[in-house]
Amino acid sequence: MNPDAALRDRPLCGLTVLDGLLPVPGEPGRWAAGSFYDPRTGRGYGLMATLASADVLVARVYVGMPFLGKNQTLRRVRRTGGDGWC
């Protein structure tokens, strides 16, 4: 649970959770030096990412060093209609 009571019940739609990714020179589709924010816990993590396809991003989320982390597969959410996402 997020330790900041003011942040616990805020809407997640539109919240920035991936930030600061920089392209890896000479490696198209790869980024490093980013951060991931977990709104449930209020914690931030290091982040590296690789584009596996147009709709799939494999993110390496870690504390300290990348080898201490784990991979998370993130899939693009398809828009089903309407004007907004939320």
Secondary structure, 3 states (H helix, E strand, C coil): CCCCHHHHCCCCCCCCCEECCEECCCCCCEEEEEEEEECCCCEEEEEEEEEEECCEEEEEEECCCHHHCEEEEEECCCCCCCCCCC
